[in-house]
Amino acid sequence: MQIALLTDMHANLEAFRACLEDAEWRGADRFVFLGDLVGYGADPVAVTQLAAQYVARGAVAIRGNHDDAAISEQSKMTADAEAAIAWTRSVLDDDCRNFLDQLPMQVSEDDRLYVHADASAPRAWRYVSDVETAQRSLDATEARLTFVGHTHKPRLFRLLGLDAIAPGGPADVERLRVPTGTPIGLTRDSRWLVVLGAVGQPRDENPAAFYALFQVETQELTCLRVDYDTAAAAAKVRAAGLPERLASRLLRGY
């Protein structure tokens, strides 16, 4: 089984479609969306509806902080993010709101945990960005593989030894390079935390959309970049009257 892992779509329909089409072309059997279907971008309804179609066919979808803010009207975000969320609330229909409201905070599947942010406190929406925050997240779960999003920058952490480190004990976490297009073996002698880059708003100086494929049988993860029509996505953001920075960063990738 090959699982397509996508996160931080952020209402970018062009990027979302490009990644889905690429994953299907590569033979993905299962899809997991790790949160933030909405926010920042100009197509929150279309992206949510597309995700809902995949969920109806068996995909997993997790709640992200922007999804939560869009339906709760309680958030603490940057000025640009708040402006986008306020606009998003004004355009979402009842079906989209109900779908977002039903999204779980996390899902466990076999030896895998899917969550948008730090597994130790999913609703705190804390970033996993370094060895210390990775250790905190790993301590909170017994899952061998934890997949998260939220940072918009890919990261990979390994905890050596399945039973060597007790929760809260000395850390032996290492951060590894995240290659593009080359399979990474998530070996069974370690626990792993994978922070995926963003589909809809990459921030690692590469504007191409990011997603990953995980091959269950071989335990190999392949991170992929997909080119899409960034100019069209940015034009939609401008046409919606959203902050200019939300359009220009799609072209720059940061």
C-alpha positions in Angstrom: 0.0 0.0 0.0 1.2 3.5 -0.9 0.0 6.4 1.2 0.0 10.0 -0.1 0.6 12.4 2.7 -0.4 16.1 2.1 -0.6 19.0 4.5 -1.3 22.7 4.6 -3.3 23.0 1.4 -4.4 26.5 2.5 -7.2 26.9 -0.1 -4.7 26.7 -3.0 -6.7 24.7 -5.5 -4.1 24.7 -8.2 -1.4 23.2 -5.8 -3.9 20.7 -4.3 -5.0 19.4 -7.6 -1.5 19.1 -8.9 -0.4 17.0 -5.9 -3.4 14.8 -6.0 -3.0 14.2 -9.7 0.7 13.4 -9.3 0.0 11.0 -6.4 -2.7 9.2 -8.4 -0.3 8.9 -11.4 2.3 7.4 -9.1 -0.2 4.8 -7.8 -1.2 6.1 -4.4 -3.8 3.8 -2.8 -4.6 5.9 0.2 -4.7 9.7 1.0 -4.0 11.5 4.3 -4.6 15.2 4.7 -2.8 16.5 7.8 -4.7 19.7 8.3 -5.2 23.3 7.1 -7.4 22.8 4.1 -8.3 26.5 4.4 -6.6 29.8 5.2 -4.4 32.1 3.2 -5.7 31.1 -0.2 -8.6 32.0 -2.4 -10.4 28.6 -2.9 -11.5 27.4 0.6 -14.8 26.0 -0.7 -13.4 24.2 -3.7 -10.5 22.7 -1.7 -12.7 21.6 1.2 -15.2 20.0 -1.2 -12.4 18.2 -3.0 -11.0 16.9 0.3 -14.5 15.8 1.3 -14.8 13.8 -1.9 -11.6 11.9 -1.0 -12.7 11.4 2.6 -16.0 9.9 1.3 -13.8 7.3 -0.6 -11.7 6.5 2.5 -9.1 9.2 2.9 -8.1 10.5 6.3 -8.4 14.3 7.1 -7.1 16.0 10.2 -8.0 19.3 11.7 -5.5 22.1 11.4 -5.4 25.4 13.2 -6.7 27.4 10.2 -9.6 24.9 9.8 -10.3 25.3 13.5 -10.2 29.1 13.3 -12.5 29.2 10.3 -15.3 27.6 12.3 -14.6 28.7 15.8 -14.0 32.4 15.3 -11.4 32.2 18.0 -7.8 32.4 16.9 -4.5 34.1 17.6 -2.7 34.6 14.3 -0.7 37.1 12.3 -2.5 40.0 10.8 -2.4 38.5 7.3 -3.7 35.1 8.6 -6.5 36.8 10.5 -7.5 38.7 7.4 -7.6 35.6 5.3 -9.6 33.7 8.0 -12.1 36.5 8.3 -12.6 36.3 4.5 -12.8 32.5 4.6 -15.5 32.6 7.2 -17.6 34.9 4.9 -17.4 32.5 1.9 -17.7 29.0 3.5 -21.0 27.4 3.1 -22.8 25.2 5.7 -21.6 21.9 4.2 -17.9 23.1 4.3 -18.3 24.3 7.9 -19.9 21.0 9.0 -17.1 19.1 7.3 -14.4 21.1 9.0 -16.2 20.9 12.3 -16.1 17.1 12.2 -12.4 16.8 11.5 -10.5 15.0 14.3 -7.4 16.4 16.0 -5.4 13.2 15.3 -5.9 9.7 13.9 -3.9 6.5 14.7 -3.5 3.8 12.1 -1.4 0.7 12.7 1.9 2.1 13.9 1.3 5.5 12.5 0.0 8.7 14.1 -1.4 11.6 11.9 -1.6 15.0 13.6 -1.3 18.6 12.4 1.1 19.9 15.0 2.9 18.8 18.2 1.5 15.5 19.3 2.0 16.4 23.0 -0.7 19.1 22.8 -2.4 19.1 19.4 -4.8 22.0 20.3 -1.9 24.2 21.3 -0.8 24.3 17.7 2.9 24.3 18.5 5.5 23.9 15.8 7.8 20.9 15.6 11.0 22.5 14.2 14.0 21.2 16.0 15.4 18.3 18.1 13.9 19.6 21.3 10.3 20.0 20.0 10.6 16.7 18.1 11.5 15.0 21.4 8.5 16.5 23.1 6.2 15.3 20.4 7.8 11.8 20.3 7.5 11.5 24.1 3.7 12.0 23.8 3.0 9.0 21.7 4.0 5.3 21.4 3.5 5.4 17.6 6.6 4.3 15.7 5.9 6.8 12.9 4.4 10.3 13.5 3.5 12.5 10.6 2.8 16.2 11.1 2.6 19.4 9.2 2.1 23.0 10.4 5.6 24.4 9.9 5.4 24.6 6.0 9.1 23.4 6.0 10.0 19.7 5.8 11.9 18.1 8.7 12.9 14.6 9.5 13.8 13.3 13.0 14.8 9.8 14.2 14.7 8.5 17.8 17.2 5.6 17.9 15.9 2.4 19.5 12.2 1.6 20.0 12.5 1.1 23.8 15.8 2.7 24.6 14.4 6.1 25.6 11.7 6.4 28.3 9.3 9.4 28.0 10.9 12.4 29.5 14.3 10.8 29.7 17.6 11.7 27.9 17.0 12.3 24.2 18.8 10.6 21.4 17.0 12.3 18.6 18.8 13.2 15.5 17.7 15.5 12.6 18.3 14.1 9.1 18.4 15.7 5.7 15.1 15.5 3.7 16.0 14.6 0.1 13.6 15.1 -2.8 12.7 12.2 -5.0 14.9 9.7 -3.2 13.3 7.1 -0.9 14.1 7.3 2.8 14.0 4.1 4.7 12.0 4.6 8.0 13.7 1.6 9.6 11.8 -0.4 12.2 14.7 -0.2 14.7 13.9 3.5 15.3 11.0 5.8 15.9 10.5 8.6 13.4 8.8 12.0 13.2 8.2 13.4 9.8 7.3 17.0 9.4 5.9 17.5 5.9 6.3 20.6 3.8 3.3 22.5 2.5 1.1 21.8 -0.5 -0.4 25.3 -0.7 2.2 27.7 0.7 5.8 26.3 0.9 8.2 28.4 3.0 11.5 26.7 2.2 12.4 28.9 -0.7 11.0 26.5 -3.3 7.5 27.5 -4.6 6.8 24.0 -5.9 4.1 22.2 -3.9 5.3 19.6 -1.5 3.8 16.2 -0.6 5.1 12.7 0.2 4.4 9.1 -0.6 4.9 6.4 2.0 5.2 2.7 0.9 3.9 0.6 3.8 5.5 -2.7 2.7 9.1 -1.3 2.3 8.7 1.4 4.9 10.1 4.0 2.5 9.1 7.6 2.4 9.6 9.7 -0.8 9.3 13.5 -0.6 8.2 15.1 -3.9 7.9 18.6 -5.3 5.2 19.4 -7.9 5.2 22.4 -10.1 1.8 24.1 -10.5 0.4 27.4 -11.8 1.6 29.7 -9.0 0.7 32.8 -11.1 -3.0 31.7 -11.3 -3.1 30.9 -7.6 -1.6 34.3 -6.7 -3.9 36.1 -9.1 -6.9 34.6 -7.3 -5.6 35.8 -3.9 -5.3 39.3 -5.2 -8.7 39.2 -6.8 -10.2 38.2 -3.5 -8.7 41.3 -1.9 -6.5 39.3 0.4 -3.2 40.7 1.7 -0.6 41.1 -1.1 2.0 39.1 0.9 -0.2 36.0 0.6 0.0 36.2 -3.1 3.7 37.1 -3.6 5.0 34.4 -1.3 3.4 31.8 -3.5 5.7 33.0 -6.3 8.8 33.1 -4.0 8.2 30.0 -1.9 8.9 31.8 1.4 
